[in-house]
């Protein structure tokens, strides 16, 4: 059963809203981490996505059990997504540590929409729409300006990273962007093949969380050194990662992964605004221009599209013969389904007014 254009537009709107709310939650992680400066970036990433992923699997366990045959049949996609989940936090947070927060963020988050588009084009054969390309251009430009402003602001501070560390950080940022795109694509692939969003996200992030447990055990000791550090770790796992990725999974049920990763460009903009409002940082004018471009990107991608008016069926004009039109007196026939080819509809509609002159049709050739 096909959905009407208005239903499809509403579904895309709900999916986009879920991704945007998830991006806002993810944007709080940088500000939250400032309250636990003794906790390293690897520990923050491992506790956030590791425990958050295991919690998703625990909540979704009944749905995963009910759809176990479907998950086993697509175990390659599940494993690929889980490996990407396990690789993303170390790559992302190490990128920010080596190349700086600004460069690490722009490379990691900014490269994800492009990687998603390449994956969907190569694997699914999905064509890139003009709307997506316009939105991605605005969003990537805004993210670059925002992070350039952050980099310029922090350049005057001590401790500039070496060229080698910066290059390695940028490389890890590309790895983070590709892995983000991969697990987003894997979850969307499972959902589009009939797996519920809860079961798909639970399987991918639960298995990925298991892969992150060794990292958490090796680096997570500072999380238990104070109540503040423990509270930050619990917040990161429960709110941005667990709740955020539940919303992200709902969004992936309605929008492609390339659109979802592009909408998530809201994350660095939210992080910058919170840094100004909560942490007390100052954002240069160039950064506010970047935020405006990101908002423009979101407006382009989430604006409702006008539903195309249905095409009228082609009818063959018949000359006026002066015959009485008694079609209203005839008993009505069952409506022809929309899925029936137009040729079949023409044959059924040819019963009325059969004596009127008309051009020869396919039925006439068969009956001749």
LOSE-458333 format. One record per residue (C-alpha): x, y, z. Coordinates in pm, whole numbers, plus 50000, padded with zeros to 5 digits. Each point is the difference from the previous one (the first is absolute). Layout:
// LOSE-458333
<site><xx>X</xx><yy>Y</yy><zz>Z</zz></site>
...
This chain:
// LOSE-458333
<site><xx>50000</xx><yy>50000</yy><zz>50000</zz></site>
<site><xx>50155</xx><yy>50327</yy><zz>49890</zz></site>
<site><xx>49994</xx><yy>50307</yy><zz>50221</zz></site>
<site><xx>49858</xx><yy>50328</yy><zz>49882</zz></site>
<site><xx>50247</xx><yy>50283</yy><zz>49932</zz></site>
<site><xx>49881</xx><yy>50183</yy><zz>50313</zz></site>
<site><xx>50061</xx><yy>49690</yy><zz>50216</zz></site>
<site><xx>50347</xx><yy>49956</yy><zz>49850</zz></site>
<site><xx>50085</xx><yy>50366</yy><zz>50062</zz></site>
<site><xx>49879</xx><yy>49973</yy><zz>50358</zz></site>
<site><xx>50210</xx><yy>49688</yy><zz>50053</zz></site>
<site><xx>50312</xx><yy>50177</yy><zz>49872</zz></site>
<site><xx>49921</xx><yy>50297</yy><zz>50224</zz></site>
<site><xx>49973</xx><yy>49779</yy><zz>50309</zz></site>
<site><xx>50322</xx><yy>49819</yy><zz>49908</zz></site>
<site><xx>50184</xx><yy>50328</yy><zz>49948</zz></site>
<site><xx>49875</xx><yy>50132</yy><zz>50334</zz></site>
<site><xx>50127</xx><yy>49688</yy><zz>50179</zz></site>
<site><xx>50345</xx><yy>50042</yy><zz>49845</zz></site>
<site><xx>50009</xx><yy>50371</yy><zz>50089</zz></site>
<site><xx>49911</xx><yy>49931</yy><zz>50365</zz></site>
<site><xx>50268</xx><yy>49730</yy><zz>50010</zz></site>
<site><xx>50252</xx><yy>50249</yy><zz>49859</zz></site>
<site><xx>49911</xx><yy>50250</yy><zz>50271</zz></site>
<site><xx>50064</xx><yy>49734</yy><zz>50265</zz></site>
<site><xx>50333</xx><yy>49905</yy><zz>49840</zz></site>
<site><xx>50096</xx><yy>50367</yy><zz>49998</zz></site>
<site><xx>49992</xx><yy>50002</yy><zz>50381</zz></site>
<site><xx>50282</xx><yy>49747</yy><zz>50037</zz></site>
<site><xx>50282</xx><yy>50253</yy><zz>49966</zz></site>
<site><xx>49855</xx><yy>50227</yy><zz>50268</zz></site>
<site><xx>49931</xx><yy>49702</yy><zz>50228</zz></site>
<site><xx>50358</xx><yy>49877</yy><zz>49962</zz></site>
<site><xx>50133</xx><yy>50332</yy><zz>50133</zz></site>
<site><xx>49859</xx><yy>49905</yy><zz>50340</zz></site>
<site><xx>50229</xx><yy>49693</yy><zz>50009</zz></site>
<site><xx>50339</xx><yy>50127</yy><zz>49875</zz></site>
<site><xx>50187</xx><yy>49709</yy><zz>50161</zz></site>
<site><xx>49819</xx><yy>49746</yy><zz>49776</zz></site>
<site><xx>50181</xx><yy>49938</yy><zz>49673</zz></site>
<site><xx>49835</xx><yy>50010</yy><zz>49660</zz></site>
<site><xx>50023</xx><yy>49623</yy><zz>49948</zz></site>
<site><xx>49824</xx><yy>49935</yy><zz>50329</zz></site>
<site><xx>49729</xx><yy>50254</yy><zz>49917</zz></site>
<site><xx>49939</xx><yy>49841</yy><zz>49661</zz></site>
<site><xx>50006</xx><yy>49645</yy><zz>50136</zz></site>
<site><xx>49761</xx><yy>50067</yy><zz>50287</zz></site>
<site><xx>49765</xx><yy>50201</yy><zz>49779</zz></site>
<site><xx>49962</xx><yy>49764</yy><zz>49704</zz></site>
<site><xx>50100</xx><yy>49682</yy><zz>50184</zz></site>
<site><xx>49755</xx><yy>50016</yy><zz>50288</zz></site>
<site><xx>49745</xx><yy>50185</yy><zz>49789</zz></site>
<site><xx>50014</xx><yy>49725</yy><zz>49737</zz></site>
<site><xx>49969</xx><yy>49721</yy><zz>50257</zz></site>
<site><xx>49700</xx><yy>50176</yy><zz>50152</zz></site>
<site><xx>49836</xx><yy>50021</yy><zz>49657</zz></site>
<site><xx>50051</xx><yy>49627</yy><zz>49955</zz></site>
<site><xx>49854</xx><yy>49930</yy><zz>50344</zz></site>
<site><xx>49687</xx><yy>50205</yy><zz>49938</zz></site>
<site><xx>49956</xx><yy>49855</yy><zz>49650</zz></site>
<site><xx>50069</xx><yy>49638</yy><zz>50104</zz></site>
<site><xx>49637</xx><yy>49878</yy><zz>49955</zz></site>
<site><xx>49979</xx><yy>50154</yy><zz>49651</zz></site>
<site><xx>50341</xx><yy>49864</yy><zz>49909</zz></site>
<site><xx>49893</xx><yy>49652</yy><zz>50111</zz></site>
<site><xx>49681</xx><yy>50025</yy><zz>49796</zz></site>
<site><xx>50192</xx><yy>50103</yy><zz>49690</zz></site>
<site><xx>50302</xx><yy>49777</yy><zz>50054</zz></site>
<site><xx>49951</xx><yy>49815</yy><zz>49667</zz></site>
<site><xx>50005</xx><yy>50326</yy><zz>49806</zz></site>
<site><xx>50306</xx><yy>50123</yy><zz>50189</zz></site>
<site><xx>50183</xx><yy>49671</yy><zz>49941</zz></site>
<site><xx>49916</xx><yy>50016</yy><zz>49630</zz></site>
<site><xx>50162</xx><yy>50346</yy><zz>49990</zz></site>
<site><xx>50281</xx><yy>49931</yy><zz>50244</zz></site>
<site><xx>50255</xx><yy>50149</yy><zz>49760</zz></site>
<site><xx>49830</xx><yy>50339</yy><zz>50017</zz></site>
<site><xx>49966</xx><yy>49972</yy><zz>50379</zz></site>
<site><xx>50368</xx><yy>49915</yy><zz>50040</zz></site>
<site><xx>50109</xx><yy>50281</yy><zz>49768</zz></site>
<site><xx>49792</xx><yy>50251</yy><zz>50196</zz></site>
<site><xx>50131</xx><yy>49869</yy><zz>50334</zz></site>
<site><xx>50364</xx><yy>50028</yy><zz>49887</zz></site>
<site><xx>49930</xx><yy>50358</yy><zz>49892</zz></site>
<site><xx>49842</xx><yy>50079</yy><zz>50339</zz></site>
<site><xx>50304</xx><yy>49855</yy><zz>50177</zz></site>
<site><xx>50246</xx><yy>50197</yy><zz>49787</zz></site>
<site><xx>49820</xx><yy>50337</yy><zz>50005</zz></site>
<site><xx>50058</xx><yy>50125</yy><zz>50360</zz></site>
<site><xx>50378</xx><yy>49932</yy><zz>50013</zz></site>
<site><xx>50046</xx><yy>50159</yy><zz>49659</zz></site>
<site><xx>49777</xx><yy>50301</yy><zz>50071</zz></site>
<site><xx>50131</xx><yy>50092</yy><zz>50343</zz></site>
<site><xx>50363</xx><yy>49927</yy><zz>49907</zz></site>
<site><xx>49958</xx><yy>50225</yy><zz>49696</zz></site>
<site><xx>49891</xx><yy>50286</yy><zz>50223</zz></site>
<site><xx>50290</xx><yy>49936</yy><zz>50238</zz></site>
<site><xx>50264</xx><yy>49994</yy><zz>49723</zz></site>
<site><xx>49871</xx><yy>50257</yy><zz>49750</zz></site>
<site><xx>49804</xx><yy>50219</yy><zz>50240</zz></site>
<site><xx>49630</xx><yy>50013</yy><zz>50074</zz></site>
<site><xx>49923</xx><yy>50223</yy><zz>49702</zz></site>
<site><xx>50185</xx><yy>49804</yy><zz>49734</zz></site>
<site><xx>49900</xx><yy>49663</yy><zz>50142</zz></site>
<site><xx>49634</xx><yy>50096</yy><zz>50009</zz></site>
<site><xx>49984</xx><yy>50147</yy><zz>49651</zz></site>
<site><xx>50177</xx><yy>49704</yy><zz>49841</zz></site>
<site><xx>49806</xx><yy>49734</yy><zz>50191</zz></site>
<site><xx>49649</xx><yy>50147</yy><zz>49986</zz></site>
<site><xx>50046</xx><yy>50182</yy><zz>49670</zz></site>
<site><xx>50126</xx><yy>49699</yy><zz>49805</zz></site>
<site><xx>49717</xx><yy>49771</yy><zz>50113</zz></site>
<site><xx>49731</xx><yy>50131</yy><zz>49757</zz></site>
<site><xx>50237</xx><yy>49965</yy><zz>49706</zz></site>
<site><xx>50098</xx><yy>49647</yy><zz>50108</zz></site>
<site><xx>49631</xx><yy>49909</yy><zz>50040</zz></site>
<site><xx>49921</xx><yy>50129</yy><zz>49653</zz></site>
<site><xx>50286</xx><yy>49798</yy><zz>49848</zz></site>
<site><xx>49889</xx><yy>49683</yy><zz>50182</zz></site>
<site><xx>49637</xx><yy>50038</yy><zz>49894</zz></site>
<site><xx>50099</xx><yy>50077</yy><zz>49644</zz></site>
<site><xx>50242</xx><yy>49704</yy><zz>49974</zz></site>
<site><xx>49797</xx><yy>49738</yy><zz>50189</zz></site>
<site><xx>49636</xx><yy>50106</yy><zz>49961</zz></site>
<site><xx>50022</xx><yy>50192</yy><zz>49672</zz></site>
<site><xx>49826</xx><yy>50299</yy><zz>50162</zz></site>
<site><xx>50014</xx><yy>50321</yy><zz>49798</zz></site>
<site><xx>50090</xx><yy>50322</yy><zz>50178</zz></site>
<site><xx>49721</xx><yy>50256</yy><zz>49981</zz></site>
<site><xx>50053</xx><yy>50368</yy><zz>49935</zz></site>
<site><xx>49847</xx><yy>50078</yy><zz>50339</zz></site>
<site><xx>50250</xx><yy>49776</yy><zz>50180</zz></site>
<site><xx>50296</xx><yy>50148</yy><zz>49812</zz></site>
<site><xx>49882</xx><yy>50354</yy><zz>50082</zz></site>
<site><xx>49948</xx><yy>49918</yy><zz>50366</zz></site>
<site><xx>50330</xx><yy>49813</yy><zz>50027</zz></site>
<site><xx>50188</xx><yy>50291</yy><zz>49842</zz></site>
<site><xx>49848</xx><yy>50247</yy><zz>50246</zz></site>
<site><xx>50057</xx><yy>49773</yy><zz>50297</zz></site>
<site><xx>50358</xx><yy>49910</yy><zz>49917</zz></site>
<site><xx>50085</xx><yy>50363</yy><zz>49928</zz></site>
<site><xx>49849</xx><yy>50109</yy><zz>50330</zz></site>
<site><xx>50182</xx><yy>49725</yy><zz>50191</zz></site>
<site><xx>50332</xx><yy>50098</yy><zz>49842</zz></site>
<site><xx>49946</xx><yy>50368</yy><zz>50089</zz></site>
<site><xx>49896</xx><yy>49911</yy><zz>50353</zz></site>
<site><xx>50301</xx><yy>49783</yy><zz>50065</zz></site>
<site><xx>50232</xx><yy>50247</yy><zz>49825</zz></site>
<site><xx>49878</xx><yy>50264</yy><zz>50242</zz></site>
<site><xx>50063</xx><yy>49764</yy><zz>50293</zz></site>
<site><xx>50348</xx><yy>49919</yy><zz>49866</zz></site>
<site><xx>50085</xx><yy>50368</yy><zz>49955</zz></site>
<site><xx>49880</xx><yy>50073</yy><zz>50352</zz></site>
<site><xx>50212</xx><yy>49724</yy><zz>50150</zz></site>
<site><xx>50307</xx><yy>50053</yy><zz>49781</zz></site>
<site><xx>50134</xx><yy>50271</yy><zz>50227</zz></site>
<site><xx>50006</xx><yy>49764</yy><zz>50297</zz></site>
<site><xx>50307</xx><yy>49799</yy><zz>50104</zz></site>
<site><xx>50068</xx><yy>49642</yy><zz>49903</zz></site>
<site><xx>49954</xx><yy>49997</yy><zz>49622</zz></site>
<site><xx>50000</xx><yy>49647</yy><zz>49868</zz></site>
<site><xx>50281</xx><yy>49879</yy><zz>49777</zz></site>
<site><xx>49943</xx><yy>49950</yy><zz>49631</zz></site>
<site><xx>50025</xx><yy>49624</yy><zz>50036</zz></site>
<site><xx>49739</xx><yy>49990</yy><zz>50274</zz></site>
<site><xx>49768</xx><yy>50221</yy><zz>49799</zz></site>
<site><xx>50031</xx><yy>49780</yy><zz>49691</zz></site>
<site><xx>49934</xx><yy>49688</yy><zz>50208</zz></site>
<site><xx>49704</xx><yy>50171</yy><zz>50165</zz></site>
<site><xx>49852</xx><yy>50095</yy><zz>49664</zz></site>
<site><xx>50046</xx><yy>49641</yy><zz>49877</zz></site>
<site><xx>49821</xx><yy>49868</yy><zz>50308</zz></site>
<site><xx>49726</xx><yy>50256</yy><zz>49942</zz></site>
<site><xx>49944</xx><yy>49854</yy><zz>49653</zz></site>
<site><xx>49983</xx><yy>49653</yy><zz>50155</zz></site>
<site><xx>49743</xx><yy>50130</yy><zz>50249</zz></site>
<site><xx>49789</xx><yy>50155</yy><zz>49722</zz></site>
<site><xx>50008</xx><yy>49680</yy><zz>49795</zz></site>
<site><xx>49909</xx><yy>49780</yy><zz>50298</zz></site>
<site><xx>49715</xx><yy>50234</yy><zz>50096</zz></site>
<site><xx>49869</xx><yy>49974</yy><zz>49645</zz></site>
<site><xx>50044</xx><yy>49621</yy><zz>50003</zz></site>
<site><xx>49803</xx><yy>49927</yy><zz>50316</zz></site>
<site><xx>49730</xx><yy>50247</yy><zz>49892</zz></site>
<site><xx>49973</xx><yy>49822</yy><zz>49665</zz></site>
<site><xx>50000</xx><yy>49656</yy><zz>50164</zz></site>
<site><xx>49716</xx><yy>50093</yy><zz>50237</zz></site>
<site><xx>49799</xx><yy>50156</yy><zz>49715</zz></site>
<site><xx>50062</xx><yy>49690</yy><zz>49787</zz></site>
<site><xx>49866</xx><yy>49769</yy><zz>50271</zz></site>
<site><xx>49695</xx><yy>50220</yy><zz>50060</zz></site>
<site><xx>49921</xx><yy>50021</yy><zz>49630</zz></site>
<site><xx>50013</xx><yy>49618</yy><zz>49981</zz></site>
<site><xx>49726</xx><yy>49955</yy><zz>50257</zz></site>
<site><xx>50192</xx><yy>50009</yy><zz>50331</zz></site>
<site><xx>49847</xx><yy>50239</yy><zz>50252</zz></site>
<site><xx>50210</xx><yy>50301</yy><zz>50097</zz></site>
<site><xx>50030</xx><yy>49877</yy><zz>50361</zz></site>
<site><xx>50127</xx><yy>49657</yy><zz>49898</zz></site>
<site><xx>50235</xx><yy>50142</yy><zz>49736</zz></site>
<site><xx>50155</xx><yy>50261</yy><zz>50230</zz></site>
<site><xx>50013</xx><yy>49755</yy><zz>50290</zz></site>
<site><xx>50186</xx><yy>49740</yy><zz>49797</zz></site>
<site><xx>50248</xx><yy>50240</yy><zz>49838</zz></site>
<site><xx>50071</xx><yy>50213</yy><zz>50308</zz></site>
<site><xx>49982</xx><yy>49711</yy><zz>50247</zz></site>
<site><xx>50267</xx><yy>49806</yy><zz>49814</zz></site>
<site><xx>50200</xx><yy>50321</yy><zz>49952</zz></site>
<site><xx>49972</xx><yy>50068</yy><zz>50374</zz></site>
<site><xx>50152</xx><yy>49659</yy><zz>50072</zz></site>
<site><xx>50294</xx><yy>50090</yy><zz>49777</zz></site>
<site><xx>50050</xx><yy>50323</yy><zz>50200</zz></site>
<site><xx>50006</xx><yy>49831</yy><zz>50343</zz></site>
<site><xx>50376</xx><yy>49928</yy><zz>49989</zz></site>
<site><xx>50067</xx><yy>50368</yy><zz>49925</zz></site>
<site><xx>49779</xx><yy>50101</yy><zz>50293</zz></site>
<site><xx>50173</xx><yy>49757</yy><zz>50236</zz></site>
<site><xx>50344</xx><yy>50127</yy><zz>49894</zz></site>
<site><xx>49926</xx><yy>50374</yy><zz>50019</zz></site>
<site><xx>49692</xx><yy>50045</yy><zz>50220</zz></site>
<site><xx>50153</xx><yy>50009</yy><zz>50348</zz></site>
<site><xx>49966</xx><yy>50382</yy><zz>50030</zz></site>
<site><xx>49625</xx><yy>49963</yy><zz>49954</zz></site>
<site><xx>49982</xx><yy>49848</yy><zz>50349</zz></site>
<site><xx>50237</xx><yy>50243</yy><zz>50169</zz></site>
<site><xx>49726</xx><yy>50252</yy><zz>50088</zz></site>
<site><xx>49623</xx><yy>50035</yy><zz>49999</zz></site>
<site><xx>50023</xx><yy>50277</yy><zz>49742</zz></site>
<site><xx>50193</xx><yy>49780</yy><zz>49758</zz></site>
<site><xx>49754</xx><yy>49715</yy><zz>50057</zz></site>
<site><xx>49704</xx><yy>50231</yy><zz>49940</zz></site>
<site><xx>50155</xx><yy>50127</yy><zz>49676</zz></site>
<site><xx>50059</xx><yy>49643</yy><zz>49880</zz></site>
<site><xx>49643</xx><yy>49900</yy><zz>50089</zz></site>
<site><xx>49859</xx><yy>50304</yy><zz>49820</zz></site>
<site><xx>50208</xx><yy>49930</yy><zz>49689</zz></site>
<site><xx>49883</xx><yy>49639</yy><zz>49986</zz></site>
<site><xx>49632</xx><yy>50059</yy><zz>50080</zz></site>
<site><xx>49907</xx><yy>50326</yy><zz>49829</zz></site>
<site><xx>50211</xx><yy>50082</yy><zz>49691</zz></site>
<site><xx>50082</xx><yy>49642</yy><zz>49906</zz></site>
<site><xx>49711</xx><yy>49782</yy><zz>50117</zz></site>
<site><xx>49712</xx><yy>50244</yy><zz>49953</zz></site>
<site><xx>50172</xx><yy>50177</yy><zz>49711</zz></site>
<site><xx>50056</xx><yy>49683</yy><zz>49803</zz></site>
<site><xx>49651</xx><yy>49870</yy><zz>50071</zz></site>
<site><xx>49872</xx><yy>50319</yy><zz>49836</zz></site>
<site><xx>50256</xx><yy>49961</yy><zz>49723</zz></site>
<site><xx>49873</xx><yy>49648</yy><zz>49933</zz></site>
<site><xx>49643</xx><yy>50129</yy><zz>49974</zz></site>
<site><xx>50124</xx><yy>50263</yy><zz>49758</zz></site>
<site><xx>50180</xx><yy>49743</yy><zz>49785</zz></site>
<site><xx>49669</xx><yy>49819</yy><zz>49960</zz></site>
<site><xx>49871</xx><yy>50299</yy><zz>49799</zz></site>
<site><xx>50299</xx><yy>50173</yy><zz>49836</zz></site>
<site><xx>50310</xx><yy>49871</yy><zz>49817</zz></site>
<site><xx>50331</xx><yy>49981</yy><zz>50184</zz></site>
<site><xx>50147</xx><yy>50278</yy><zz>49784</zz></site>
<site><xx>49720</xx><yy>50236</yy><zz>50106</zz></site>
<site><xx>50031</xx><yy>49897</yy><zz>50367</zz></site>
<site><xx>50376</xx><yy>50059</yy><zz>50010</zz></site>
<site><xx>49953</xx><yy>50337</yy><zz>49829</zz></site>
<site><xx>49737</xx><yy>50104</yy><zz>50255</zz></site>
<site><xx>50242</xx><yy>49903</yy><zz>50276</zz></site>
<site><xx>50219</xx><yy>50294</yy><zz>49893</zz></site>
<site><xx>49787</xx><yy>50180</yy><zz>50257</zz></site>
<site><xx>50216</xx><yy>49834</yy><zz>50268</zz></site>
<site><xx>50310</xx><yy>50226</yy><zz>49974</zz></site>
<site><xx>49776</xx><yy>50308</yy><zz>49981</zz></site>
<site><xx>49825</xx><yy>49899</yy><zz>50323</zz></site>
<site><xx>50336</xx><yy>49926</yy><zz>50162</zz></site>
<site><xx>50127</xx><yy>50348</yy><zz>49909</zz></site>
<site><xx>49690</xx><yy>50175</yy><zz>50134</zz></site>
<site><xx>50014</xx><yy>49804</yy><zz>50327</zz></site>
<site><xx>50369</xx><yy>50084</yy><zz>50033</zz></site>
<site><xx>49902</xx><yy>50369</yy><zz>49985</zz></site>
<site><xx>49699</xx><yy>49977</yy><zz>50231</zz></site>
<site><xx>50125</xx><yy>49747</yy><zz>50257</zz></site>
<site><xx>50379</xx><yy>49988</yy><zz>49989</zz></site>
<site><xx>50039</xx><yy>50373</yy><zz>49938</zz></site>
<site><xx>50198</xx><yy>49981</yy><zz>49676</zz></site>
<site><xx>49976</xx><yy>50274</yy><zz>49737</zz></site>
<site><xx>49908</xx><yy>49921</yy><zz>49641</zz></site>
<site><xx>50145</xx><yy>50225</yy><zz>49726</zz></site>
<site><xx>49764</xx><yy>50147</yy><zz>49736</zz></site>
<site><xx>50123</xx><yy>49744</yy><zz>49747</zz></site>
<site><xx>49868</xx><yy>49727</yy><zz>50229</zz></site>
<site><xx>49653</xx><yy>50154</yy><zz>50013</zz></site>
<site><xx>49999</xx><yy>50014</yy><zz>49619</zz></site>
<site><xx>50082</xx><yy>49631</yy><zz>50000</zz></site>
<site><xx>49711</xx><yy>49926</yy><zz>50237</zz></site>
<site><xx>49767</xx><yy>50197</yy><zz>49772</zz></site>
<site><xx>50109</xx><yy>49787</yy><zz>49703</zz></site>
<site><xx>49939</xx><yy>49680</yy><zz>50197</zz></site>
<site><xx>49651</xx><yy>50123</yy><zz>50087</zz></site>
<site><xx>49949</xx><yy>50072</yy><zz>49630</zz></site>
<site><xx>50104</xx><yy>49643</yy><zz>49923</zz></site>
<site><xx>49741</xx><yy>49867</yy><zz>50244</zz></site>
<site><xx>49733</xx><yy>50225</yy><zz>49851</zz></site>
<site><xx>50074</xx><yy>49869</yy><zz>49651</zz></site>
<site><xx>49991</xx><yy>49634</yy><zz>50103</zz></site>
<site><xx>49695</xx><yy>50016</yy><zz>50226</zz></site>
<site><xx>49775</xx><yy>50236</yy><zz>49802</zz></site>
<site><xx>49688</xx><yy>49813</yy><zz>49882</zz></site>
<site><xx>49984</xx><yy>49921</yy><zz>49633</zz></site>
<site><xx>49694</xx><yy>50073</yy><zz>49793</zz></site>
<site><xx>49822</xx><yy>49682</yy><zz>49906</zz></site>
<site><xx>49977</xx><yy>49961</yy><zz>49627</zz></site>
<site><xx>49646</xx><yy>50022</yy><zz>49868</zz></site>
<site><xx>49877</xx><yy>49666</yy><zz>49865</zz></site>
<site><xx>50005</xx><yy>49980</yy><zz>49623</zz></site>
<site><xx>49661</xx><yy>49972</yy><zz>49835</zz></site>
<site><xx>49957</xx><yy>49682</yy><zz>49807</zz></site>
<site><xx>50027</xx><yy>50038</yy><zz>49628</zz></site>
<site><xx>49661</xx><yy>49968</yy><zz>49835</zz></site>
<site><xx>49923</xx><yy>49980</yy><zz>49632</zz></site>
<site><xx>49772</xx><yy>50287</yy><zz>49895</zz></site>
<site><xx>49687</xx><yy>49890</yy><zz>49821</zz></site>
<site><xx>49812</xx><yy>50220</yy><zz>49755</zz></site>
<site><xx>49659</xx><yy>50123</yy><zz>50095</zz></site>
<site><xx>49754</xx><yy>49770</yy><zz>49816</zz></site>
<site><xx>49691</xx><yy>50141</yy><zz>50164</zz></site>
<site><xx>49940</xx><yy>49670</yy><zz>50172</zz></site>
<site><xx>49837</xx><yy>50010</yy><zz>50339</zz></site>
<site><xx>50246</xx><yy>49969</yy><zz>50288</zz></site>
<site><xx>49838</xx><yy>49739</yy><zz>50221</zz></site>
<site><xx>50315</xx><yy>49912</yy><zz>50195</zz></site>
<site><xx>49842</xx><yy>50129</yy><zz>50324</zz></site>
<site><xx>49716</xx><yy>49749</yy><zz>49964</zz></site>
<site><xx>50232</xx><yy>49706</yy><zz>49959</zz></site>
<site><xx>50097</xx><yy>49795</yy><zz>50304</zz></site>
<site><xx>50336</xx><yy>50103</yy><zz>50141</zz></site>
<site><xx>50292</xx><yy>49762</yy><zz>49964</zz></site>
<site><xx>50268</xx><yy>49926</yy><zz>50257</zz></site>
<site><xx>50279</xx><yy>50257</yy><zz>49984</zz></site>
<site><xx>50312</xx><yy>49897</yy><zz>49817</zz></site>
<site><xx>50298</xx><yy>49968</yy><zz>50241</zz></site>
<site><xx>50269</xx><yy>50265</yy><zz>49965</zz></site>
<site><xx>50263</xx><yy>49736</yy><zz>49948</zz></site>
<site><xx>49828</xx><yy>49875</yy><zz>49681</zz></site>
<site><xx>50182</xx><yy>50106</yy><zz>49683</zz></site>
<site><xx>49842</xx><yy>50284</yy><zz>49809</zz></site>
<site><xx>49935</xx><yy>49773</yy><zz>49705</zz></site>
<site><xx>49785</xx><yy>49772</yy><zz>50215</zz></site>
<site><xx>49813</xx><yy>50298</yy><zz>50137</zz></site>
<site><xx>49928</xx><yy>50113</yy><zz>49646</zz></site>
<site><xx>49855</xx><yy>49660</yy><zz>49913</zz></site>
<site><xx>49768</xx><yy>50008</yy><zz>50299</zz></site>
<site><xx>49894</xx><yy>50358</yy><zz>49931</zz></site>
<site><xx>49929</xx><yy>49912</yy><zz>49636</zz></site>
<site><xx>49673</xx><yy>49827</yy><zz>50086</zz></site>
<site><xx>49805</xx><yy>50328</yy><zz>50024</zz></site>
<site><xx>49923</xx><yy>50167</yy><zz>49671</zz></site>
<site><xx>50125</xx><yy>49706</yy><zz>49795</zz></site>
<site><xx>49803</xx><yy>50113</yy><zz>49696</zz></site>
<site><xx>50172</xx><yy>50339</yy><zz>49984</zz></site>
<site><xx>50267</xx><yy>50029</yy><zz>49735</zz></site>
<site><xx>50353</xx><yy>49983</yy><zz>50137</zz></site>
<site><xx>50350</xx><yy>49912</yy><zz>49884</zz></site>
<site><xx>50082</xx><yy>49627</yy><zz>49991</zz></site>
<site><xx>50134</xx><yy>49865</yy><zz>50329</zz></site>
<site><xx>50187</xx><yy>49690</yy><zz>50106</zz></site>
<site><xx>49671</xx><yy>49822</yy><zz>50085</zz></site>
<site><xx>49864</xx><yy>50069</yy><zz>49650</zz></site>
<site><xx>50301</xx><yy>49831</yy><zz>49844</zz></site>
<site><xx>49936</xx><yy>49689</yy><zz>50207</zz></site>
<site><xx>49627</xx><yy>49990</yy><zz>49920</zz></site>
<site><xx>50036</xx><yy>50087</yy><zz>49636</zz></site>
